[in-house]
Amino acid sequence: MNPTIKLITLLANLVILYYVYTLKSNDCKCSEHTCREYIYYYSIIHIFLTALMFIVPKFFDDNKKLSILVKLILGFGMIVNVYCLYTYSQQLKGCKCSSENFRNFMEYYSYFYIAVLCFIHLYLYDFYIRNKNLRATIISN
């Protein structure tokens, strides 16, 4: 993954973690939801693992299988996180104790990631269509 993208996602998750932590610590009743908990813990894990990739890149370069596993876990977790970000930001629209700016950031960030997931999906379809014999090539090796 590109270091710039890693940094952007790290910073965005820090902002979202701050916002969700603030809602949790203020005992905001209208913000209680399972999505809030998922977003909170996913952001902590994402920040920790991404920071590790920045701090010790040689470790992840030397251990390709572990690196791929970590990226897969983050990727699948991100799909659920995008859903939670969107639904949770919609739930907070009428909540008095939530910051509208942070809620909007969360909503637009979820839109951004939905678009990214759509483009990746379309790219994979295009890649597979252009390389129809890819499966035979992979199996024969």
Backbone hydrogen bonds in HBPLUS format (Angstrom, degrees):
<---DONOR---> <-ACCEPTOR-->    atom                        ^
c    i                          cat <-CA-CA->   ^        H-A-AA   ^      H-
h    n   atom  resd res      DA  || num        DHA   H-A  angle D-A-AA Bond
n    s   type  num  typ     dist DA aas  dist angle  dist       angle   num
A0006-LYS N   A0002-ASN O   2.97 MM   4  6.31 159.6  2.02 155.4 161.9     1
A0007-LEU N   A0003-PRO O   2.93 MM   4  6.10 156.4  1.98 143.9 149.9     2
A0008-ILE N   A0004-THR O   2.94 MM   4  6.19 158.8  1.98 148.6 154.3     3
A0009-THR N   A0005-ILE O   2.92 MM   4  6.13 169.1  1.93 155.3 157.9     4
A0010-LEU N   A0006-LYS O   2.86 MM   4  5.97 149.1  1.95 143.3 153.0     5
A0011-LEU N   A0007-LEU O   2.92 MM   4  6.13 164.4  1.94 151.2 154.5     6
A0012-ALA N   A0008-ILE O   2.89 MM   4  6.07 161.4  1.92 150.4 156.2     7
A0013-ASN N   A0009-THR O   2.90 MM   4  5.97 156.6  1.95 142.2 148.6     8
A0014-LEU N   A0010-LEU O   2.96 MM   4  6.21 142.0  2.11 141.2 152.1     9
A0015-VAL N   A0011-LEU O   3.02 MM   4  6.33 156.3  2.07 149.9 155.2    10
A0016-ILE N   A0012-ALA O   2.97 MM   4  6.23 164.0  2.00 150.0 154.5    11
A0017-LEU N   A0013-ASN O   2.80 MM   4  5.84 156.4  1.85 141.4 148.7    12
A0018-TYR N   A0014-LEU O   2.93 MM   4  6.09 158.3  1.97 145.6 151.4    13
A0019-TYR N   A0015-VAL O   3.01 MM   4  6.27 161.3  2.05 149.7 154.4    14
A0020-VAL N   A0016-ILE O   2.91 MM   4  6.11 170.3  1.92 156.9 159.1    15
A0021-TYR N   A0017-LEU O   2.83 MM   4  5.86 159.0  1.87 148.6 155.4    16
A0022-THR N   A0018-TYR O   2.91 MM   4  6.07 152.9  1.98 145.1 152.7    17
A0023-LEU N   A0019-TYR O   3.01 MM   4  6.34 155.5  2.08 147.4 153.8    18
A0024-LYS N   A0020-VAL O   2.91 MM   4  6.18 155.6  1.97 148.2 155.1    19
A0025-SER N   A0021-TYR O   2.83 MM   4  6.02 164.3  1.86 154.1 158.1    20
A0026-ASN N   A0022-THR O   3.01 MM   4  6.05 141.1  2.17 143.2 152.2    21
A0028-CYS N   A0023-LEU O   3.37 MM   5  5.67 175.7  2.37 167.1 166.2    22
A0027-ASP N   A0024-LYS O   3.24 MM   3  5.38 161.2  2.28 107.0 111.4    23
A0031-SER N   A0028-CYS O   3.10 MM   3  5.52 155.3  2.16 110.4 118.1    24
A0032-GLU N   A0029-LYS O   3.29 MM   3  5.62 168.9  2.30 111.3 114.5    25
A0036-ARG N   A0033-HIS O   3.13 MM   3  5.33 127.8  2.41  99.5 111.9    26
A0038-TYR N   A0034-THR O   2.99 MM   4  6.31 162.2  2.02 151.1 156.1    27
A0039-ILE N   A0035-CYS O   2.83 MM   4  5.98 171.6  1.84 155.6 157.9    28
A0040-TYR N   A0036-ARG O   2.94 MM   4  6.04 158.4  1.99 145.2 151.6    29
A0041-TYR N   A0037-GLU O   3.00 MM   4  6.24 172.4  2.00 157.5 157.7    30
A0042-TYR N   A0038-TYR O   2.79 MM   4  5.82 162.2  1.82 156.1 162.3    31
A0043-SER N   A0039-ILE O   2.94 MM   4  5.88 158.6  1.98 142.9 149.0    32
A0044-ILE N   A0040-TYR O   3.18 MM   4  6.45 155.3  2.25 143.1 149.5    33
A0045-ILE N   A0041-TYR O   3.04 MM   4  6.27 167.7  2.06 150.8 153.6    34
A0046-HIS N   A0042-TYR O   2.78 MM   4  5.93 164.7  1.80 155.3 160.3    35
A0047-ILE N   A0043-SER O   2.86 MM   4  5.91 165.7  1.88 149.3 153.5    36
A0048-PHE N   A0044-ILE O   2.96 MM   4  6.10 164.6  1.99 149.1 153.8    37
A0049-LEU N   A0045-ILE O   2.91 MM   4  6.09 173.9  1.92 156.9 158.4    38
A0050-THR N   A0046-HIS O   2.91 MM   4  5.91 161.7  1.94 149.8 155.7    39
A0051-ALA N   A0047-ILE O   2.88 MM   4  5.90 156.1  1.94 145.2 152.4    40
A0052-LEU N   A0048-PHE O   2.96 MM   4  6.21 151.5  2.04 144.3 152.5    41
A0053-MET N   A0049-LEU O   3.02 MM   4  6.31 147.9  2.13 140.6 148.9    42
A0054-PHE N   A0050-THR O   3.08 MM   4  6.45 140.0  2.25 141.7 152.3    43
A0054-PHE N   A0051-ALA O   3.11 MM   3  5.07 125.2  2.42  93.4 107.6    44
A0055-ILE N   A0051-ALA O   2.84 MM   4  6.07 157.4  1.89 152.5 159.3    45
A0056-VAL N   A0052-LEU O   2.87 MM   4  5.81 173.3  1.87 153.1 155.4    46
A0061-ASP N   A0057-PRO O   2.84 MM   4  6.11 145.3  1.96 148.4 159.5    47
A0062-ASP N   A0058-LYS O   2.88 MM   4  6.01 151.5  1.96 148.6 155.1    48
A0063-ASN N   A0059-PHE O   3.07 MM   4  6.19 140.6  2.23 139.2 149.5    49
A0067-SER N   A0063-ASN O   2.96 MM   4  6.17 157.9  2.01 151.9 159.1    50
A0068-ILE N   A0064-LYS O   2.84 MM   4  6.06 159.2  1.88 152.6 157.3    51
A0069-LEU N   A0065-LYS O   2.97 MM   4  6.15 156.3  2.03 143.9 150.7    52
A0070-VAL N   A0066-LEU O   2.89 MM   4  6.12 162.4  1.93 152.8 156.9    53
A0071-LYS N   A0067-SER O   3.00 MM   4  6.20 161.5  2.04 147.4 152.7    54
A0072-LEU N   A0068-ILE O   2.87 MM   4  6.06 149.9  1.96 146.1 154.6    55
A0073-ILE N   A0069-LEU O   2.94 MM   4  6.16 161.8  1.97 151.6 156.2    56
A0074-LEU N   A0070-VAL O   2.93 MM   4  6.16 165.5  1.96 151.2 155.4    57
A0075-GLY N   A0071-LYS O   2.84 MM   4  5.90 148.6  1.94 138.4 148.0    58
A0076-PHE N   A0072-LEU O   2.87 MM   4  6.09 169.5  1.88 157.3 158.3    59
A0077-GLY N   A0073-ILE O   2.89 MM   4  5.94 156.9  1.94 145.8 153.4    60
A0078-MET N   A0074-LEU O   2.80 MM   4  5.84 135.8  2.00 135.1 147.2    61
A0079-ILE N   A0075-GLY O   3.24 MM   4  6.60 143.4  2.38 142.2 149.9    62
A0081-ASN N   A0077-GLY O   2.86 MM   4  6.04 152.2  1.93 143.2 152.5    63
A0082-VAL N   A0078-MET O   2.77 MM   4  5.95 153.7  1.83 153.4 157.7    64
A0083-TYR N   A0079-ILE O   3.33 MM   4  6.58 161.5  2.36 142.0 146.3    65
A0084-CYS N   A0080-VAL O   2.91 MM   4  6.21 162.8  1.94 151.9 157.1    66
A0085-LEU N   A0081-ASN O   2.73 MM   4  5.92 159.5  1.77 152.6 158.6    67
A0086-TYR N   A0082-VAL O   3.03 MM   4  6.21 164.4  2.05 150.2 153.6    68
A0087-THR N   A0083-TYR O   2.97 MM   4  6.19 178.2  1.97 159.1 159.6    69
A0088-TYR N   A0084-CYS O   2.81 MM   4  5.66 158.5  1.86 146.8 154.0    70
A0089-SER N   A0085-LEU O   2.95 MM   4  5.92 153.7  2.02 138.6 146.1    71
A0090-GLN N   A0086-TYR O   3.07 MM   4  6.29 147.5  2.18 145.6 154.3    72
A0091-GLN N   A0087-THR O   2.97 MM   4  6.21 147.7  2.07 141.9 150.9    73
A0092-LEU N   A0088-TYR O   3.04 MM   4  6.27 145.6  2.17 146.3 154.4    74
A0093-LYS N   A0090-GLN O   3.34 MM   3  5.50 164.8  2.36 105.5 109.8    75
A0095-CYS N   A0092-LEU O   3.08 MM   3  5.00 159.5  2.13 106.8 113.2    76
A0103-ARG N   A0099-SER O   3.00 MM   4  6.12 156.1  2.06 146.8 154.4    77
A0104-ASN N   A0100-GLU O   2.86 MM   4  6.00 155.9  1.92 144.9 151.2    78
A0105-PHE N   A0101-ASN O   2.94 MM   4  6.19 154.5  2.01 144.2 151.6    79
A0106-MET N   A0102-PHE O   2.94 MM   4  6.18 159.1  1.99 147.5 152.5    80
A0107-GLU N   A0103-ARG O   2.95 MM   4  6.21 154.7  2.01 146.1 153.4    81
A0108-TYR N   A0104-ASN O   2.83 MM   4  6.06 170.2  1.84 159.3 160.9    82
A0109-TYR N   A0105-PHE O   2.85 MM   4  5.91 152.1  1.93 148.0 156.3    83
A0110-SER N   A0106-MET O   3.04 MM   4  6.22 149.4  2.13 140.2 147.8    84
A0111-TYR N   A0107-GLU O   3.02 MM   4  6.40 151.7  2.10 145.6 153.7    85
A0112-PHE N   A0108-TYR O   2.90 MM   4  6.13 157.0  1.95 145.4 151.6    86
A0113-TYR N   A0109-TYR O   3.00 MM   4  6.28 160.8  2.04 147.8 152.0    87
A0114-ILE N   A0110-SER O   2.88 MM   4  6.07 146.8  1.99 145.8 155.3    88
A0115-ALA N   A0111-TYR O   2.99 MM   4  6.25 159.6  2.03 150.7 155.4    89
A0116-VAL N   A0112-PHE O   2.95 MM   4  6.27 154.8  2.01 146.1 153.8    90
A0117-LEU N   A0113-TYR O   2.91 MM   4  6.05 163.1  1.94 146.0 150.0    91
A0118-CYS N   A0114-ILE O   2.99 MM   4  6.23 153.5  2.06 146.2 153.5    92
A0119-PHE N   A0115-ALA O   2.94 MM   4  6.20 163.0  1.96 153.8 157.9    93
A0120-ILE N   A0116-VAL O   2.92 MM   4  6.14 159.0  1.96 153.1 159.1    94
A0121-HIS N   A0117-LEU O   2.95 MM   4  6.05 157.3  2.00 143.3 149.9    95
A0122-LEU N   A0118-CYS O   2.90 MM   4  6.17 162.3  1.94 152.7 157.1    96
A0123-TYR N   A0119-PHE O   2.85 MM   4  5.99 154.5  1.91 145.4 153.1    97
A0124-LEU N   A0120-ILE O   2.90 MM   4  6.15 157.4  1.95 150.2 155.6    98
A0125-TYR N   A0121-HIS O   3.03 MM   4  6.35 156.7  2.09 149.1 155.3    99
A0126-ASP N   A0122-LEU O   2.93 MM   4  6.14 166.3  1.95 150.9 154.6   100
A0127-PHE N   A0123-TYR O   2.79 MM   4  5.99 160.3  1.83 151.7 157.6   101
A0128-TYR N   A0124-LEU O   2.90 MM   4  6.02 161.3  1.93 147.9 152.6   102
A0129-ILE N   A0125-TYR O   2.89 MM   4  6.08 159.3  1.93 153.0 158.9   103
A0130-ARG N   A0126-ASP O   2.97 MM   4  6.15 159.3  2.02 150.3 155.5   104
A0131-ASN N   A0127-PHE O   3.07 MM   4  6.15 135.0  2.28 138.0 149.9   105
A0134-LEU N   A0131-ASN O   2.97 MM   3  5.21 156.2  2.03 117.2 118.7   106
A0137-THR N   A0133-ASN O   3.05 MM   4  6.29 153.3  2.12 149.5 157.4   107
A0138-ILE N   A0134-LEU O   2.89 MM   4  6.13 157.8  1.94 151.9 157.5   108
A0139-ILE N   A0135-ARG O   2.95 MM   4  6.09 163.9  1.98 151.0 155.4   109
A0140-SER N   A0136-ALA O   3.01 MM   4  6.02 155.9  2.07 142.3 148.6   110
